[in-house]
Amino acid sequence: MMNEVSGSLLSSTPGQVDDVSPNAVDMSLPPSLASRRDQMFPKLAPAEIDRLRRFGEVHTWQPGELLFEASKTGPGMFVLLDGHVLVTRKNCLGIEVPIVENGPGDFMAEIGQLSGRPSLVYGHALDVVEALVINSPSLRAVVVAEAELGERIMRALILRRMGLIETGAGGPILIGPADGAGMVRLRGFLSRNGHPHLALDPKLNSIAKDVMKLHEPRPNELPLVVCPDGTVLKCPTERELAHRLGLYIELSADRIYDVAIVGAGPAGLACAVYAASEGLSVLVLDTLAFGGQAGASARIENYLGFPTGISGQALAGRAYVQAQKFGAEMVVPVEVTSLDCTSVPHAIKLDCGTRISAKTVVIATGAKYRRPAIPELEKYEGRGVYYWVSPIEAALCGQEEVILVGGGNAAGQAIVFLANHAAHVHHLIRGPDLAKSMSKYLIDRIGALANVTLHPESDIVAIEGCEEGVSGVHWRHRKDGSMQMKSTRRIFLFVGADPNTGWLDNCGVKVNDKGFVCTGLDLLPADYARSAYSTDGHHPLPLETSVPGVFAIGDARASSTKRVAAAVGEGAAAVAQVHARLASQKAINRA
């Protein structure tokens, strides 16, 4: 919640710095955002403020009082009418550092206020302050009802979050070795959820070294995480960190949603946007981050409307903000353990023990990364073995030789991205060539890269390692049996995925022999003869499963086209069918 970002934390890699002064304050913007300053910090005219008054309430603060506080949920967006507010953040030593002073006509908020998330910074009244406070539901109403003004506010909120992410301001500070498994894990979680953070290596940063001396963590307690409120966590789980940062919202077992969407990949996010924009109450649940596997893609170049390509994280981030704009509730990280379809509303059980009720359920859980049969593979996951390539993993590969396994488009995009960071990429595939599994434009692009070597008909048979992680790889030629060994610290596996549908066991939802969910015409009369379809005389809708009111979209669905654009289309199409099923439920209840 700020009207400026501090440039003192800038580095070439967002969220990663080498050394900063504990009290440095630099009012400059990141270069990528400097030209958009006016869009980030528009000053509202009196007439515009008057238009906003119907959405909020005027409050007054005395000098020295806090308007908002880091890590605590605030009342929403503040439009300053009179007085001045000093915005500050805490550094990793717990010292408050000034960021900017706001005055009349400024408004203080960023994208987190759309969904009632905690503030990332502090706001101190310097004198008597009078401000119009617009809470989160009313802020969403503003950006929808006030077309031109709402668009300006929305753009400012998005750009401010971008500034926070690029500088790491307002987020937690992670302290530990850059390539540590815990560091990579938590940075990946925060980055994929669009949350600002800083990563400090005590070997390069004097402040981080001082914090390490203060807390004396054991190796298995790294990284240390200094939260915005000054709390220090030792190698927390994603769930623990999400709770501390306020990313995880508490759910009520008493509320009944119109639709619960399990999975926040492209299909789930599209469904959330269209359902929420049409007035349905929407809950979206995901185990790790919005975007799914597509969100980890370095670049998607065949998605309609983006001729120069777009990163999976950027595409997912835009959809995530869109869903919040229309009021969809997003909960990450949380795992759905089972679905009870014995009555309507359906009951969804979560790993935290909570049961959620929804009139309809949309299965959008996509696929989970396939683990090849390599001895001791799990031992090295996060310690040299990775299933995606983001800027975090790529930054670890500087001037190193790396191994990448896989022949699909995701593997191709990862190779192109890695080739800009690694000294050499050794590309292993099981088949004789890439023609059957990869788009031609990627094959041509990879073929032009001097630092990529293709090893066809090859399988990894063993991984060498030590306490620090992977140190080497052995692979075998599938035809002649010849062996080859390469010293390396990084292995990237893109060997396909299996449907993430195990949580559907015993709920009545039909899956095929490979675990994909059957819908519509995939279903035989025997598959739904004992369900409500047999009494109302209707065949399941095209995206509906063998259980009325339960739908499947995206990669988890048996007959789906495994492409991002197709998943988005199914997410949108499912909403019309959800409406139809809700209408039939109402008719049955009236009867």
Steps between C-alpha positions, in 0.01 A plus 500: 500500500718781375526789259868451414752219499851507632770452238760415764421132459544487125699223341526336160299204627169602665501410868872421508754754629865489596534779756279781630538763766264438793367856481532573128211692345489567126183645354577384146288242321622181332608586143227278357234711675653849503324600176165402654532710815188705420297180461634357826434810707211699351385796707124504534315820417234632742225396256637147486518478878137613517404211269671259739327626815195278452726194521668580833498673835705792630722434802744712700835411660705700749873567459705185561211256449533208258261488205623156398759255626716238327368143522164618635184520293410863443165656419571543126606790277570842652428820303668788682278806544716693746827448683808293421595134546852358519528151353777280644624142487715292734839378388647164600632649827147606599571871443227707335621669183309793340370444148286799403275772633146528362276806496148610397383346172725194533351157554673217684439139394641227282350188344477312831226735619262363234470180702557633851858376537723642774699815440861465394615826664417747779313829472566767769288815533742797509228747593122487527400279207159478337452227242225326308525127577365262236485138618585205276148415374438868427838532329400216268174683438697814410713332233190344345249787527730794427630406155763770433596579859485133597737413217751762618483372857532138389803575285664683791437207737654253256803717424562560869507125566740465206723761660489319832591172333790650305650662808386246758367786714231413752547126481691247711879479488648154445851447634709202400707346218358593158493137384373348824198272458292699748595829338405380150177348631379810684613744232314292243186502715508876554591582141228283347245656735608851402618593851796739542804375685875538528763227505828577676804273495706540822815437297430818302293716732625652827152547648409139428822393669406700811152343509656154473725575797202626698280192446768231454292267280599139438540398133155339495348827631595699189383719356409742775191698402463850641131593463378859447397524867851401613417138587777255408408149377750217455452306174119512514271291283306679227186473714672650805637788295166561330324518838758746635473723192122488488487327163289221643147610582290317755201319354158460656335159508161673520520678165366336183667610176334490162814342356823368648787471252773255596817607322622847399664425166385672179175301491414567865589869479292548183205330668544725806508819291188419301304357795581790734433762231152351456418536868564148628674451834830334413768325705829395337733253676856402405779306665790725396442806283272648240595417142556126535769344282441768237592762761852355512549530124781738404314615188177403321528605136194337342234658721257712298556875526863493615713489182822559694405247766419535867639326806271257675533697822401828331196339337392333824564818699267703279228237527546484878451875532197484271338234716562709813356806327166322465504363855619141465654370824842341446661270758863389457653272618237246596445142388164339433511147642154372409166585343167386643228492233232318700291815531462854369679722586811289447756484781871562440742388770828690532830383648460754780187314614246756376201389291376739232154485345423588138196455278728414208864390479741549211797263482794693353788325675694441179795267523787433739862474392602149403800358683713266288629178656843630602654366823498750789330765286293643785814545709622768259172680426559867568870426547592486133193327353220728378173456312472852359724791406432847636743793532584366847630166372655655189703741713666201668630368168744777412795357303402142591422200283148376570286202401142529374282197430184516289378547144178702529434869449551578868845344481573698184408832658709414805803421282475832317478682833782303666732546205517870590633416846686168495836438337357192325172307498509124441158401371397135554198343328376141478407513132716532188409866439267782607269506198210308656488681834613861453377792289718572197574861597656377824697225327642758258584742779675236710689380195648847461636509855872427510499408870233226477583136421224248428551145630226286338386159626653560841382433857647614832586190703676650802565826681816567696485737794633619830371693801468817292297332224548361150855465371463284189273299270536165321288429194471200266428479129179301458617305193869427533518511881798735505540709814595863542573703813486878542594707804215738570317664789163557326253255347168618354233235441218562251388142446124553492233499765230278648144614580467643849176321583581266789287712735189392304514139618165366625300815420320358197685705239594271210865500386652300217776240529766775497331704773352777282146613581227391260241760402205538263520267202785305662244360743288193431146465641634246749738764638215721619206259527499519881532877515245778488526497121296180494212674676498831312545337160799709393841401374793674668593836347814502278739591785302327776618182667306191605388697807246781436642840587863386482690615191852442365708732284856531373771235512320286761214435255524188284422650159663839546757652266813545708558867412470819706252659259278191506505496881396866513218431255372210708511714813279758334264240350455326834337807652198481268457136596535584870216750457289228337565257783426764766170573325408130500585476870265790570226332299545174694491688831178679402341171400 
